[in-house]
Amino acid sequence: MRVGLDLTALLPQRSGVDTYVRGLVEHLDSVPHDHRFTVWVNREDLDAVRAFAPSPVRVVPLCLRPRLARLAFQQGLLPAAAAAGRLDVVHSPAFIAPLLRAGRRHVLTVHDMTFFSMPEVHGRLHRSAAFRKAVIGSIRRADRVTVPSRATADAVRSVVPEVGPERVAVVAPGIDSRFRPLDPAAAAPVLARLGIPRPYVLHVGTVEPRKDLPTLVAAYRVLVEEGAPEHLVLAGRLGWGEAELRARLAEAQELQGRVHVAGWVADDDLPALYAGARAVAYPSRGEGFGFPPLEAMACGVPVVATGVDALAENLEGAAELVPPCSPEALAAALRRVLHDERLRAELRARGFERAGHFRWEETVRRMLGVYEAAAR
């Protein structure tokens, strides 16, 4: 087959969608096949994509990063490029596919459906009627839809019930092999350079309302009042919830100097940041997959997370799961994980095992099967 992938949604500061897209392309040569791949990228990303794409993959710069330019490419140039390249399948890996098919088969990846179930935790664009209409239309037009979890498959079928189960395939992403236990001495220089105080509880994820950091801050405040020595480190791209978070932190005098908003952390530094943590807290209100808890488990760090959507599906039995929006339950779970050494050892062992199930080679193998089914 000839397959084209649209990578123009990549952001400089990687989110979960970016992690999925990059991981898929980076591991395309991890299983034997005789297919040919073309990836379309923003000109700003050309060198970065060429650095991680396997050598047989053709990387073509056809767009610029500003949203209007990407929209024009996606809806205008992409179908023409697919037709000119005589592609069999076009894969749109970030929610929206082109209106025109140009005689090609189309695969769409939908990472979550929280735009529909909880629009209030998304920014203006993603809760707009136009965006949601575009997602629904893309799902209806696609020959195959891939999702990262059974929870997301159920959500897709609940919003677009006319899409039969045979058209929706669960293809879970992998967890990169660089996430593994590190010797404390190896992690120390990275933590010193980032200015991270030890000991600490860690959260990794975009600062936005869906991650529910106010609940985490309220739970951490309980631990501080009890005399806990751990700091709280919030690492991730600063989204539209940053101002509210900083205002909440400024109001709590007892948290001054104890909560550290680290911002986005480079990919190469993330394993050390995980490895140095006493625990990882992930109080998200809804996820389609949830990379950070599984990355933490692969690094040998105990995890406390909300038992919602894909998090319950992926983490149950290997993490302490709590109800969403409950500072009391989150504080109690963190207290157990920080002080109960037997529980910590059990969570580390179960976490290693669970994270080991998510391998990029299996992701690629299943995606190749989806491309082949779409082409047929």
HELIX and SHEET records of a PDB file:
HELIX    1   1 GLY A   16  GLU A   26  1                                  11    
HELIX    2   2 ARG A   43  ASP A   45  5                                   3    
HELIX    3   3 LEU A   46  PHE A   52  1                                   7    
HELIX    4   4 ARG A   67  ALA A   72  1                                   6    
HELIX    5   5 PHE A   73  LEU A   77  3                                   5    
HELIX    6   6 LEU A   78  ALA A   84  1                                   7    
HELIX    7   7 THR A  114  SER A  117  1                                   4    
HELIX    8   8 PRO A  119  VAL A  121  5                                   3    
HELIX    9   9 ALA A  129  ARG A  141  1                                  13    
HELIX   10  10 ARG A  150  VAL A  159  1                                  10    
HELIX   11  11 PRO A  165  ARG A  167  5                                   3    
HELIX   12  12 PRO A  184  LEU A  194  1                                  11    
HELIX   13  13 PRO A  209  LYS A  211  5                                   3    
HELIX   14  14 LEU A  213  GLU A  225  1                                  13    
HELIX   15  15 GLU A  242  GLU A  251  1                                  10    
HELIX   16  16 GLN A  253  LEU A  255  5                                   3    
HELIX   17  17 ASP A  267  ASP A  269  5                                   3    
HELIX   18  18 LEU A  270  ALA A  275  1                                   6    
HELIX   19  19 PHE A  291  ALA A  298  1                                   8    
HELIX   20  20 ASP A  309  LEU A  315  1                                   7    
HELIX   21  21 PRO A  327  HIS A  339  1                                  13    
HELIX   22  22 GLU A  341  ALA A  355  1                                  15    
HELIX   23  23 TRP A  360  ALA A  375  1                                  16    
SHEET    1   A 7 ARG A  58  CYS A  63  0                                        
SHEET    2   A 7 ARG A  36  ASN A  42  1                                        
SHEET    3   A 7 ARG A   2  ASP A   6  1                                        
SHEET    4   A 7 VAL A  89  SER A  92  1                                        
SHEET    5   A 7 ARG A 105  THR A 109  1                                        
SHEET    6   A 7 ARG A 144  VAL A 147  1                                        
SHEET    7   A 7 VAL A 168  VAL A 170  1                                        
SHEET    1   B 6 VAL A 259  GLY A 263  0                                        
SHEET    2   B 6 HIS A 231  ALA A 235  1                                        
SHEET    3   B 6 TYR A 200  VAL A 204  1                                        
SHEET    4   B 6 ALA A 279  TYR A 282  1                                        
SHEET    5   B 6 VAL A 303  THR A 306  1                                        
SHEET    6   B 6 GLU A 320  VAL A 322  1                                        
END                                                                             
